Amino acid sequence: MKTLRICLVPILVLLAVATAGAQQPPQAPDDPLARVLFPPELVMQHQQDIGLRTEQRAAITKAIQDFQSKVVDLQ
């Protein structure tokens, strides 16, 4: 029984660390804004989970569209 606990504890710790790491959004290494902002795609994926209101969703969608059109103009 003691051997089972000794083996089980490190496995549970590894699973907890792997799960916590998998939940972090990917970040660009030199992007200072990535530390303080969530990507809009992540927000939209979890809109029901975070209780996003219709007007908030519309504002995010408009901001994404505005940004994409500016990027196309710059290209």
MARDO-962980 format. One record per residue (C-alpha): residue in one letter; x, y, z. Coordinates in steps of 0.25 Angstrom, whole numbers, padded with zeros to 4 digits, always signed. Layout:
REM MARDO-962980
AXYZ ...
//
This chain:
REM MARDO-962980
M+0000+0000+0000 K+0011+0010+0003 T+0018+0006-0010 L+0005+0010-0017 R+0005+0024-0010 I+0019+0026-0014 C+0017+0023-0028 L+0003+0030-0029 V+0008+0044-0023 P+0018+0047-0034 I+0008+0043-0045 L-0003+0052-0039 V+0007+0064-0038 L+0011+0062-0053 L-0003+0061-0057 A-0006+0074-0050 V+0006+0081-0055 A+0002+0077-0070 T-0012+0081-0068 A-0008+0095-0063 G+0002+0097-0074 A-0009+0092-0085 Q-0018+0103-0080 Q-0009+0115-0082 P-0011+0122-0095 P+0002+0122-0104 Q+0010+0135-0103 A+0020+0141-0112 P+0033+0142-0105 D+0035+0157-0108 D+0021+0162-0107 P+0019+0170-0095 L+0004+0171-0097 A+0002+0156-0097 R+0005+0156-0082 V-0007+0165-0080 L-0017+0163-0091 F-0025+0150-0095 P-0026+0147-0110 P-0039+0150-0115 E-0041+0136-0121 L-0039+0130-0107 V-0050+0140-0102 M-0059+0136-0113 Q-0057+0121-0110 H-0061+0123-0096 Q-0072+0134-0097 Q-0082+0125-0090 D-0073+0121-0079 I-0069+0136-0076 G-0084+0141-0078 L-0080+0150-0090 R-0092+0159-0093 T-0097+0162-0107 E-0092+0176-0107 Q-0078+0171-0102 R-0078+0160-0113 A-0082+0171-0124 A-0071+0180-0119 I-0060+0169-0119 T-0065+0165-0133 K-0064+0179-0138 A-0050+0181-0133 I-0045+0168-0139 Q-0051+0173-0153 D-0045+0187-0152 F-0032+0181-0148 Q-0032+0171-0160 S-0036+0182-0170 K-0024+0191-0165 V-0015+0179-0166 V-0020+0176-0181 D-0018+0191-0184 L-0003+0191-0178 Q+0000+0178-0186 
//
